[in-house]
């Protein structure tokens, strides 16, 4: 597939009838939900899950998100959603990218990105990433 970055973490997606809006294509909010589920699956694959976030009283929270909806998808379209961690200062911030590809023609349906900041769950205030985050996330940073 024509990925924007090498070696994406991928998840399959297929729009169902309940995902379709009044314009007869997949509702934009569904794509956002798929991105969130894929990001968590990627984090778990790297060794950090929600339990770890609570145990450490830290989380990578979305500070800013943006999505470019490039093409529609419809019921039954076989899609593949890829994600990467692409940047981090190793202290407080990270960036995650997404690309959704329609399998049959290899067309990119969506691109998205999140700017993430490490927060202390108890206060919601920005805090330095714990060593466990750095060990799991930093080696996974993609390069073009």
Phi and psi in radians as a Rosetta constraint file:
Dihedral C 1 N 2 CA 2 C 2 CIRCULARHARMONIC -1.439 0.35
Dihedral N 2 CA 2 C 2 N 3 CIRCULARHARMONIC 1.257 0.35
Dihedral C 2 N 3 CA 3 C 3 CIRCULARHARMONIC -1.306 0.35
Dihedral N 3 CA 3 C 3 N 4 CIRCULARHARMONIC 2.590 0.35
Dihedral C 3 N 4 CA 4 C 4 CIRCULARHARMONIC -1.236 0.35
Dihedral N 4 CA 4 C 4 N 5 CIRCULARHARMONIC -0.522 0.35
Dihedral C 4 N 5 CA 5 C 5 CIRCULARHARMONIC -2.307 0.35
Dihedral N 5 CA 5 C 5 N 6 CIRCULARHARMONIC 2.733 0.35
Dihedral C 5 N 6 CA 6 C 6 CIRCULARHARMONIC -1.289 0.35
Dihedral N 6 CA 6 C 6 N 7 CIRCULARHARMONIC 2.729 0.35
Dihedral C 6 N 7 CA 7 C 7 CIRCULARHARMONIC 0.850 0.35
Dihedral N 7 CA 7 C 7 N 8 CIRCULARHARMONIC 1.092 0.35
Dihedral C 7 N 8 CA 8 C 8 CIRCULARHARMONIC -1.223 0.35
Dihedral N 8 CA 8 C 8 N 9 CIRCULARHARMONIC 2.705 0.35
Dihedral C 8 N 9 CA 9 C 9 CIRCULARHARMONIC -1.475 0.35
Dihedral N 9 CA 9 C 9 N 10 CIRCULARHARMONIC 2.191 0.35
Dihedral C 9 N 10 CA 10 C 10 CIRCULARHARMONIC -2.126 0.35
Dihedral N 10 CA 10 C 10 N 11 CIRCULARHARMONIC 2.691 0.35
Dihedral C 10 N 11 CA 11 C 11 CIRCULARHARMONIC -2.450 0.35
Dihedral N 11 CA 11 C 11 N 12 CIRCULARHARMONIC 2.433 0.35
Dihedral C 11 N 12 CA 12 C 12 CIRCULARHARMONIC -1.349 0.35
Dihedral N 12 CA 12 C 12 N 13 CIRCULARHARMONIC 2.693 0.35
Dihedral C 12 N 13 CA 13 C 13 CIRCULARHARMONIC -2.567 0.35
Dihedral N 13 CA 13 C 13 N 14 CIRCULARHARMONIC 2.464 0.35
Dihedral C 13 N 14 CA 14 C 14 CIRCULARHARMONIC -2.429 0.35
Dihedral N 14 CA 14 C 14 N 15 CIRCULARHARMONIC 2.008 0.35
Dihedral C 14 N 15 CA 15 C 15 CIRCULARHARMONIC -1.056 0.35
Dihedral N 15 CA 15 C 15 N 16 CIRCULARHARMONIC 2.362 0.35
Dihedral C 15 N 16 CA 16 C 16 CIRCULARHARMONIC -1.856 0.35
Dihedral N 16 CA 16 C 16 N 17 CIRCULARHARMONIC 2.964 0.35
Dihedral C 16 N 17 CA 17 C 17 CIRCULARHARMONIC -0.942 0.35
Dihedral N 17 CA 17 C 17 N 18 CIRCULARHARMONIC -0.692 0.35
Dihedral C 17 N 18 CA 18 C 18 CIRCULARHARMONIC -1.243 0.35
Dihedral N 18 CA 18 C 18 N 19 CIRCULARHARMONIC -0.213 0.35
Dihedral C 18 N 19 CA 19 C 19 CIRCULARHARMONIC -1.509 0.35
Dihedral N 19 CA 19 C 19 N 20 CIRCULARHARMONIC -0.152 0.35
Dihedral C 19 N 20 CA 20 C 20 CIRCULARHARMONIC -1.609 0.35
Dihedral N 20 CA 20 C 20 N 21 CIRCULARHARMONIC 2.379 0.35
Dihedral C 20 N 21 CA 21 C 21 CIRCULARHARMONIC -1.762 0.35
Dihedral N 21 CA 21 C 21 N 22 CIRCULARHARMONIC -2.986 0.35
Dihedral C 21 N 22 CA 22 C 22 CIRCULARHARMONIC -1.147 0.35
Dihedral N 22 CA 22 C 22 N 23 CIRCULARHARMONIC -0.235 0.35
Dihedral C 22 N 23 CA 23 C 23 CIRCULARHARMONIC -1.646 0.35
Dihedral N 23 CA 23 C 23 N 24 CIRCULARHARMONIC 0.131 0.35
Dihedral C 23 N 24 CA 24 C 24 CIRCULARHARMONIC 1.139 0.35
Dihedral N 24 CA 24 C 24 N 25 CIRCULARHARMONIC 0.524 0.35
Dihedral C 24 N 25 CA 25 C 25 CIRCULARHARMONIC -2.413 0.35
Dihedral N 25 CA 25 C 25 N 26 CIRCULARHARMONIC 3.001 0.35
Dihedral C 25 N 26 CA 26 C 26 CIRCULARHARMONIC -1.072 0.35
Dihedral N 26 CA 26 C 26 N 27 CIRCULARHARMONIC 2.260 0.35
Dihedral C 26 N 27 CA 27 C 27 CIRCULARHARMONIC -1.153 0.35
Dihedral N 27 CA 27 C 27 N 28 CIRCULARHARMONIC 2.442 0.35
Dihedral C 27 N 28 CA 28 C 28 CIRCULARHARMONIC -0.969 0.35
Dihedral N 28 CA 28 C 28 N 29 CIRCULARHARMONIC -0.634 0.35
Dihedral C 28 N 29 CA 29 C 29 CIRCULARHARMONIC -1.104 0.35
Dihedral N 29 CA 29 C 29 N 30 CIRCULARHARMONIC -0.507 0.35
Dihedral C 29 N 30 CA 30 C 30 CIRCULARHARMONIC -1.139 0.35
Dihedral N 30 CA 30 C 30 N 31 CIRCULARHARMONIC -0.727 0.35
Dihedral C 30 N 31 CA 31 C 31 CIRCULARHARMONIC -1.051 0.35
Dihedral N 31 CA 31 C 31 N 32 CIRCULARHARMONIC -0.726 0.35
Dihedral C 31 N 32 CA 32 C 32 CIRCULARHARMONIC -1.084 0.35
Dihedral N 32 CA 32 C 32 N 33 CIRCULARHARMONIC -0.746 0.35
Dihedral C 32 N 33 CA 33 C 33 CIRCULARHARMONIC -1.108 0.35
Dihedral N 33 CA 33 C 33 N 34 CIRCULARHARMONIC -0.728 0.35
Dihedral C 33 N 34 CA 34 C 34 CIRCULARHARMONIC -1.072 0.35
Dihedral N 34 CA 34 C 34 N 35 CIRCULARHARMONIC -0.718 0.35
Dihedral C 34 N 35 CA 35 C 35 CIRCULARHARMONIC -1.075 0.35
Dihedral N 35 CA 35 C 35 N 36 CIRCULARHARMONIC -0.779 0.35
Dihedral C 35 N 36 CA 36 C 36 CIRCULARHARMONIC -1.079 0.35
Dihedral N 36 CA 36 C 36 N 37 CIRCULARHARMONIC -0.804 0.35
Dihedral C 36 N 37 CA 37 C 37 CIRCULARHARMONIC -1.096 0.35
Dihedral N 37 CA 37 C 37 N 38 CIRCULARHARMONIC -0.687 0.35
Dihedral C 37 N 38 CA 38 C 38 CIRCULARHARMONIC -1.222 0.35
Dihedral N 38 CA 38 C 38 N 39 CIRCULARHARMONIC -0.677 0.35
Dihedral C 38 N 39 CA 39 C 39 CIRCULARHARMONIC -1.077 0.35
Dihedral N 39 CA 39 C 39 N 40 CIRCULARHARMONIC -0.763 0.35
Dihedral C 39 N 40 CA 40 C 40 CIRCULARHARMONIC -1.136 0.35
Dihedral N 40 CA 40 C 40 N 41 CIRCULARHARMONIC -0.707 0.35
Dihedral C 40 N 41 CA 41 C 41 CIRCULARHARMONIC -1.090 0.35
Dihedral N 41 CA 41 C 41 N 42 CIRCULARHARMONIC -0.695 0.35
Dihedral C 41 N 42 CA 42 C 42 CIRCULARHARMONIC -1.131 0.35
Dihedral N 42 CA 42 C 42 N 43 CIRCULARHARMONIC -0.781 0.35
Dihedral C 42 N 43 CA 43 C 43 CIRCULARHARMONIC -1.056 0.35
Dihedral N 43 CA 43 C 43 N 44 CIRCULARHARMONIC -0.774 0.35
Dihedral C 43 N 44 CA 44 C 44 CIRCULARHARMONIC -1.064 0.35
Dihedral N 44 CA 44 C 44 N 45 CIRCULARHARMONIC -0.714 0.35
Dihedral C 44 N 45 CA 45 C 45 CIRCULARHARMONIC -1.114 0.35
Dihedral N 45 CA 45 C 45 N 46 CIRCULARHARMONIC -0.504 0.35
Dihedral C 45 N 46 CA 46 C 46 CIRCULARHARMONIC -1.481 0.35
Dihedral N 46 CA 46 C 46 N 47 CIRCULARHARMONIC -0.105 0.35
Dihedral C 46 N 47 CA 47 C 47 CIRCULARHARMONIC 1.851 0.35
Dihedral N 47 CA 47 C 47 N 48 CIRCULARHARMONIC 0.152 0.35
Dihedral C 47 N 48 CA 48 C 48 CIRCULARHARMONIC -2.215 0.35
Dihedral N 48 CA 48 C 48 N 49 CIRCULARHARMONIC 2.243 0.35
Dihedral C 48 N 49 CA 49 C 49 CIRCULARHARMONIC -2.219 0.35
Dihedral N 49 CA 49 C 49 N 50 CIRCULARHARMONIC -3.078 0.35
Dihedral C 49 N 50 CA 50 C 50 CIRCULARHARMONIC -1.036 0.35
Dihedral N 50 CA 50 C 50 N 51 CIRCULARHARMONIC -0.642 0.35
Dihedral C 50 N 51 CA 51 C 51 CIRCULARHARMONIC -1.031 0.35
Dihedral N 51 CA 51 C 51 N 52 CIRCULARHARMONIC -0.760 0.35
Dihedral C 51 N 52 CA 52 C 52 CIRCULARHARMONIC -1.106 0.35
Dihedral N 52 CA 52 C 52 N 53 CIRCULARHARMONIC -0.710 0.35
Dihedral C 52 N 53 CA 53 C 53 CIRCULARHARMONIC -1.018 0.35
Dihedral N 53 CA 53 C 53 N 54 CIRCULARHARMONIC -0.799 0.35
Dihedral C 53 N 54 CA 54 C 54 CIRCULARHARMONIC -1.183 0.35
Dihedral N 54 CA 54 C 54 N 55 CIRCULARHARMONIC -0.735 0.35
Dihedral C 54 N 55 CA 55 C 55 CIRCULARHARMONIC -1.039 0.35
Dihedral N 55 CA 55 C 55 N 56 CIRCULARHARMONIC -0.698 0.35
Dihedral C 55 N 56 CA 56 C 56 CIRCULARHARMONIC -1.537 0.35
Dihedral N 56 CA 56 C 56 N 57 CIRCULARHARMONIC -0.129 0.35
Dihedral C 56 N 57 CA 57 C 57 CIRCULARHARMONIC 0.970 0.35
Dihedral N 57 CA 57 C 57 N 58 CIRCULARHARMONIC 0.640 0.35
Dihedral C 57 N 58 CA 58 C 58 CIRCULARHARMONIC -2.430 0.35
Dihedral N 58 CA 58 C 58 N 59 CIRCULARHARMONIC 2.681 0.35
Dihedral C 58 N 59 CA 59 C 59 CIRCULARHARMONIC -2.683 0.35
Dihedral N 59 CA 59 C 59 N 60 CIRCULARHARMONIC 2.630 0.35
Dihedral C 59 N 60 CA 60 C 60 CIRCULARHARMONIC -1.603 0.35
Dihedral N 60 CA 60 C 60 N 61 CIRCULARHARMONIC 1.863 0.35
Dihedral C 60 N 61 CA 61 C 61 CIRCULARHARMONIC -1.763 0.35
Dihedral N 61 CA 61 C 61 N 62 CIRCULARHARMONIC 2.573 0.35
Dihedral C 61 N 62 CA 62 C 62 CIRCULARHARMONIC -1.302 0.35
Dihedral N 62 CA 62 C 62 N 63 CIRCULARHARMONIC 2.076 0.35
Dihedral C 62 N 63 CA 63 C 63 CIRCULARHARMONIC -1.577 0.35
Dihedral N 63 CA 63 C 63 N 64 CIRCULARHARMONIC -0.642 0.35
Dihedral C 63 N 64 CA 64 C 64 CIRCULARHARMONIC -2.615 0.35
Dihedral N 64 CA 64 C 64 N 65 CIRCULARHARMONIC 2.446 0.35
Dihedral C 64 N 65 CA 65 C 65 CIRCULARHARMONIC -2.336 0.35
Dihedral N 65 CA 65 C 65 N 66 CIRCULARHARMONIC 2.594 0.35
Dihedral C 65 N 66 CA 66 C 66 CIRCULARHARMONIC -2.559 0.35
Dihedral N 66 CA 66 C 66 N 67 CIRCULARHARMONIC 2.460 0.35
Dihedral C 66 N 67 CA 67 C 67 CIRCULARHARMONIC -2.315 0.35
Dihedral N 67 CA 67 C 67 N 68 CIRCULARHARMONIC 2.365 0.35
Dihedral C 67 N 68 CA 68 C 68 CIRCULARHARMONIC -1.899 0.35
Dihedral N 68 CA 68 C 68 N 69 CIRCULARHARMONIC 1.966 0.35
Dihedral C 68 N 69 CA 69 C 69 CIRCULARHARMONIC -1.586 0.35
Dihedral N 69 CA 69 C 69 N 70 CIRCULARHARMONIC 1.813 0.35
Dihedral C 69 N 70 CA 70 C 70 CIRCULARHARMONIC -1.618 0.35
Dihedral N 70 CA 70 C 70 N 71 CIRCULARHARMONIC -0.687 0.35
Dihedral C 70 N 71 CA 71 C 71 CIRCULARHARMONIC -2.508 0.35
Dihedral N 71 CA 71 C 71 N 72 CIRCULARHARMONIC 2.693 0.35
Dihedral C 71 N 72 CA 72 C 72 CIRCULARHARMONIC -1.396 0.35
Dihedral N 72 CA 72 C 72 N 73 CIRCULARHARMONIC 2.791 0.35
Dihedral C 72 N 73 CA 73 C 73 CIRCULARHARMONIC -2.252 0.35
Dihedral N 73 CA 73 C 73 N 74 CIRCULARHARMONIC 2.743 0.35
Dihedral C 73 N 74 CA 74 C 74 CIRCULARHARMONIC -2.279 0.35
Dihedral N 74 CA 74 C 74 N 75 CIRCULARHARMONIC 2.998 0.35
Dihedral C 74 N 75 CA 75 C 75 CIRCULARHARMONIC -0.872 0.35
Dihedral N 75 CA 75 C 75 N 76 CIRCULARHARMONIC 2.284 0.35
Dihedral C 75 N 76 CA 76 C 76 CIRCULARHARMONIC 1.524 0.35
Dihedral N 76 CA 76 C 76 N 77 CIRCULARHARMONIC -0.162 0.35
Dihedral C 76 N 77 CA 77 C 77 CIRCULARHARMONIC -1.083 0.35
Dihedral N 77 CA 77 C 77 N 78 CIRCULARHARMONIC 2.210 0.35
Dihedral C 77 N 78 CA 78 C 78 CIRCULARHARMONIC -1.410 0.35
Dihedral N 78 CA 78 C 78 N 79 CIRCULARHARMONIC 2.129 0.35
Dihedral C 78 N 79 CA 79 C 79 CIRCULARHARMONIC -2.191 0.35
Dihedral N 79 CA 79 C 79 N 80 CIRCULARHARMONIC 2.745 0.35
Dihedral C 79 N 80 CA 80 C 80 CIRCULARHARMONIC -2.272 0.35
Dihedral N 80 CA 80 C 80 N 81 CIRCULARHARMONIC 2.190 0.35
Dihedral C 80 N 81 CA 81 C 81 CIRCULARHARMONIC -1.800 0.35
Dihedral N 81 CA 81 C 81 N 82 CIRCULARHARMONIC 2.138 0.35
Dihedral C 81 N 82 CA 82 C 82 CIRCULARHARMONIC -1.907 0.35
Dihedral N 82 CA 82 C 82 N 83 CIRCULARHARMONIC 2.601 0.35
Dihedral C 82 N 83 CA 83 C 83 CIRCULARHARMONIC -2.467 0.35
Dihedral N 83 CA 83 C 83 N 84 CIRCULARHARMONIC 2.675 0.35
Dihedral C 83 N 84 CA 84 C 84 CIRCULARHARMONIC -2.537 0.35
Dihedral N 84 CA 84 C 84 N 85 CIRCULARHARMONIC 2.620 0.35
Dihedral C 84 N 85 CA 85 C 85 CIRCULARHARMONIC -1.594 0.35
Dihedral N 85 CA 85 C 85 N 86 CIRCULARHARMONIC 2.204 0.35
Dihedral C 85 N 86 CA 86 C 86 CIRCULARHARMONIC -2.068 0.35
Dihedral N 86 CA 86 C 86 N 87 CIRCULARHARMONIC -0.253 0.35
Dihedral C 86 N 87 CA 87 C 87 CIRCULARHARMONIC -2.771 0.35
Dihedral N 87 CA 87 C 87 N 88 CIRCULARHARMONIC 2.609 0.35
Dihedral C 87 N 88 CA 88 C 88 CIRCULARHARMONIC -2.826 0.35
Dihedral N 88 CA 88 C 88 N 89 CIRCULARHARMONIC 2.550 0.35
Dihedral C 88 N 89 CA 89 C 89 CIRCULARHARMONIC -1.525 0.35
Dihedral N 89 CA 89 C 89 N 90 CIRCULARHARMONIC -0.037 0.35
Dihedral C 89 N 90 CA 90 C 90 CIRCULARHARMONIC 1.282 0.35
Dihedral N 90 CA 90 C 90 N 91 CIRCULARHARMONIC 0.113 0.35
Dihedral C 90 N 91 CA 91 C 91 CIRCULARHARMONIC -2.226 0.35
Dihedral N 91 CA 91 C 91 N 92 CIRCULARHARMONIC -0.966 0.35
Dihedral C 91 N 92 CA 92 C 92 CIRCULARHARMONIC -2.294 0.35
Dihedral N 92 CA 92 C 92 N 93 CIRCULARHARMONIC -0.519 0.35
Dihedral C 92 N 93 CA 93 C 93 CIRCULARHARMONIC -2.166 0.35
Dihedral N 93 CA 93 C 93 N 94 CIRCULARHARMONIC 2.709 0.35
Dihedral C 93 N 94 CA 94 C 94 CIRCULARHARMONIC -2.540 0.35
Dihedral N 94 CA 94 C 94 N 95 CIRCULARHARMONIC 2.818 0.35
Dihedral C 94 N 95 CA 95 C 95 CIRCULARHARMONIC -2.237 0.35
Dihedral N 95 CA 95 C 95 N 96 CIRCULARHARMONIC 2.355 0.35
Dihedral C 95 N 96 CA 96 C 96 CIRCULARHARMONIC -2.063 0.35
Dihedral N 96 CA 96 C 96 N 97 CIRCULARHARMONIC 2.405 0.35
Dihedral C 96 N 97 CA 97 C 97 CIRCULARHARMONIC -2.022 0.35
Dihedral N 97 CA 97 C 97 N 98 CIRCULARHARMONIC 2.675 0.35
Dihedral C 97 N 98 CA 98 C 98 CIRCULARHARMONIC -2.319 0.35
Dihedral N 98 CA 98 C 98 N 99 CIRCULARHARMONIC 2.599 0.35
Dihedral C 98 N 99 CA 99 C 99 CIRCULARHARMONIC -2.557 0.35
Dihedral N 99 CA 99 C 99 N 100 CIRCULARHARMONIC 2.221 0.35
Dihedral C 99 N 100 CA 100 C 100 CIRCULARHARMONIC -1.924 0.35
Dihedral N 100 CA 100 C 100 N 101 CIRCULARHARMONIC 2.134 0.35
Dihedral C 100 N 101 CA 101 C 101 CIRCULARHARMONIC -2.026 0.35
Dihedral N 101 CA 101 C 101 N 102 CIRCULARHARMONIC 2.374 0.35
Dihedral C 101 N 102 CA 102 C 102 CIRCULARHARMONIC -1.432 0.35
Dihedral N 102 CA 102 C 102 N 103 CIRCULARHARMONIC 2.121 0.35
Dihedral C 102 N 103 CA 103 C 103 CIRCULARHARMONIC -1.081 0.35
Dihedral N 103 CA 103 C 103 N 104 CIRCULARHARMONIC -0.752 0.35
Dihedral C 103 N 104 CA 104 C 104 CIRCULARHARMONIC -1.181 0.35
Dihedral N 104 CA 104 C 104 N 105 CIRCULARHARMONIC -0.513 0.35
Dihedral C 104 N 105 CA 105 C 105 CIRCULARHARMONIC -2.155 0.35
Dihedral N 105 CA 105 C 105 N 106 CIRCULARHARMONIC 0.080 0.35
Dihedral C 105 N 106 CA 106 C 106 CIRCULARHARMONIC 1.103 0.35
Dihedral N 106 CA 106 C 106 N 107 CIRCULARHARMONIC 0.357 0.35
Dihedral C 106 N 107 CA 107 C 107 CIRCULARHARMONIC -1.423 0.35
Dihedral N 107 CA 107 C 107 N 108 CIRCULARHARMONIC 2.447 0.35
Dihedral C 107 N 108 CA 108 C 108 CIRCULARHARMONIC -1.417 0.35
Dihedral N 108 CA 108 C 108 N 109 CIRCULARHARMONIC 2.119 0.35
Dihedral C 108 N 109 CA 109 C 109 CIRCULARHARMONIC -1.578 0.35
Dihedral N 109 CA 109 C 109 N 110 CIRCULARHARMONIC -0.628 0.35
Dihedral C 109 N 110 CA 110 C 110 CIRCULARHARMONIC -2.607 0.35
Dihedral N 110 CA 110 C 110 N 111 CIRCULARHARMONIC 2.542 0.35
Dihedral C 110 N 111 CA 111 C 111 CIRCULARHARMONIC -2.237 0.35
Dihedral N 111 CA 111 C 111 N 112 CIRCULARHARMONIC 2.485 0.35
Dihedral C 111 N 112 CA 112 C 112 CIRCULARHARMONIC -2.563 0.35
Dihedral N 112 CA 112 C 112 N 113 CIRCULARHARMONIC 2.816 0.35
Dihedral C 112 N 113 CA 113 C 113 CIRCULARHARMONIC -2.608 0.35
Dihedral N 113 CA 113 C 113 N 114 CIRCULARHARMONIC 2.615 0.35
Dihedral C 113 N 114 CA 114 C 114 CIRCULARHARMONIC -2.100 0.35
Dihedral N 114 CA 114 C 114 N 115 CIRCULARHARMONIC 2.393 0.35
Dihedral C 114 N 115 CA 115 C 115 CIRCULARHARMONIC -1.725 0.35
Dihedral N 115 CA 115 C 115 N 116 CIRCULARHARMONIC 2.146 0.35
Dihedral C 115 N 116 CA 116 C 116 CIRCULARHARMONIC -1.958 0.35
Dihedral N 116 CA 116 C 116 N 117 CIRCULARHARMONIC 2.565 0.35
Dihedral C 116 N 117 CA 117 C 117 CIRCULARHARMONIC -2.305 0.35
Dihedral N 117 CA 117 C 117 N 118 CIRCULARHARMONIC 2.452 0.35
Dihedral C 117 N 118 CA 118 C 118 CIRCULARHARMONIC -1.367 0.35
Dihedral N 118 CA 118 C 118 N 119 CIRCULARHARMONIC 2.256 0.35
Dihedral C 118 N 119 CA 119 C 119 CIRCULARHARMONIC -2.183 0.35
Dihedral N 119 CA 119 C 119 N 120 CIRCULARHARMONIC 2.733 0.35
Dihedral C 119 N 120 CA 120 C 120 CIRCULARHARMONIC -1.470 0.35
Dihedral N 120 CA 120 C 120 N 121 CIRCULARHARMONIC 2.140 0.35
Dihedral C 120 N 121 CA 121 C 121 CIRCULARHARMONIC -1.084 0.35
Dihedral N 121 CA 121 C 121 N 122 CIRCULARHARMONIC -0.685 0.35
Dihedral C 121 N 122 CA 122 C 122 CIRCULARHARMONIC -1.099 0.35
Dihedral N 122 CA 122 C 122 N 123 CIRCULARHARMONIC -0.569 0.35
Dihedral C 122 N 123 CA 123 C 123 CIRCULARHARMONIC -1.989 0.35
Dihedral N 123 CA 123 C 123 N 124 CIRCULARHARMONIC -0.370 0.35
Dihedral C 123 N 124 CA 124 C 124 CIRCULARHARMONIC 1.384 0.35
Dihedral N 124 CA 124 C 124 N 125 CIRCULARHARMONIC 0.068 0.35
Dihedral C 124 N 125 CA 125 C 125 CIRCULARHARMONIC -1.524 0.35
Dihedral N 125 CA 125 C 125 N 126 CIRCULARHARMONIC 2.605 0.35
Dihedral C 125 N 126 CA 126 C 126 CIRCULARHARMONIC -1.058 0.35
Dihedral N 126 CA 126 C 126 N 127 CIRCULARHARMONIC 2.397 0.35
Dihedral C 126 N 127 CA 127 C 127 CIRCULARHARMONIC -2.517 0.35
Dihedral N 127 CA 127 C 127 N 128 CIRCULARHARMONIC 2.695 0.35
Dihedral C 127 N 128 CA 128 C 128 CIRCULARHARMONIC -1.036 0.35
Dihedral N 128 CA 128 C 128 N 129 CIRCULARHARMONIC 2.498 0.35
Dihedral C 128 N 129 CA 129 C 129 CIRCULARHARMONIC -1.106 0.35
Dihedral N 129 CA 129 C 129 N 130 CIRCULARHARMONIC 2.330 0.35
Dihedral C 129 N 130 CA 130 C 130 CIRCULARHARMONIC -1.180 0.35
Dihedral N 130 CA 130 C 130 N 131 CIRCULARHARMONIC 2.784 0.35
Dihedral C 130 N 131 CA 131 C 131 CIRCULARHARMONIC -0.971 0.35
Dihedral N 131 CA 131 C 131 N 132 CIRCULARHARMONIC -0.643 0.35
Dihedral C 131 N 132 CA 132 C 132 CIRCULARHARMONIC -1.057 0.35
Dihedral N 132 CA 132 C 132 N 133 CIRCULARHARMONIC -0.663 0.35
Dihedral C 132 N 133 CA 133 C 133 CIRCULARHARMONIC -1.130 0.35
Dihedral N 133 CA 133 C 133 N 134 CIRCULARHARMONIC -0.813 0.35
Dihedral C 133 N 134 CA 134 C 134 CIRCULARHARMONIC -1.076 0.35
Dihedral N 134 CA 134 C 134 N 135 CIRCULARHARMONIC -0.738 0.35
Dihedral C 134 N 135 CA 135 C 135 CIRCULARHARMONIC -1.132 0.35
Dihedral N 135 CA 135 C 135 N 136 CIRCULARHARMONIC -0.615 0.35
Dihedral C 135 N 136 CA 136 C 136 CIRCULARHARMONIC -1.459 0.35
Dihedral N 136 CA 136 C 136 N 137 CIRCULARHARMONIC -0.802 0.35
Dihedral C 136 N 137 CA 137 C 137 CIRCULARHARMONIC -1.530 0.35
Dihedral N 137 CA 137 C 137 N 138 CIRCULARHARMONIC -0.717 0.35
Dihedral C 137 N 138 CA 138 C 138 CIRCULARHARMONIC -1.117 0.35
Dihedral N 138 CA 138 C 138 N 139 CIRCULARHARMONIC -0.699 0.35
Dihedral C 138 N 139 CA 139 C 139 CIRCULARHARMONIC -1.156 0.35
Dihedral N 139 CA 139 C 139 N 140 CIRCULARHARMONIC -0.282 0.35
Dihedral C 139 N 140 CA 140 C 140 CIRCULARHARMONIC -1.544 0.35
Dihedral N 140 CA 140 C 140 N 141 CIRCULARHARMONIC -0.024 0.35
Dihedral C 140 N 141 CA 141 C 141 CIRCULARHARMONIC -1.067 0.35
Dihedral N 141 CA 141 C 141 N 142 CIRCULARHARMONIC 2.261 0.35
Dihedral C 141 N 142 CA 142 C 142 CIRCULARHARMONIC -1.488 0.35
Dihedral N 142 CA 142 C 142 N 143 CIRCULARHARMONIC 2.662 0.35
Dihedral C 142 N 143 CA 143 C 143 CIRCULARHARMONIC -2.202 0.35
Dihedral N 143 CA 143 C 143 N 144 CIRCULARHARMONIC 2.663 0.35
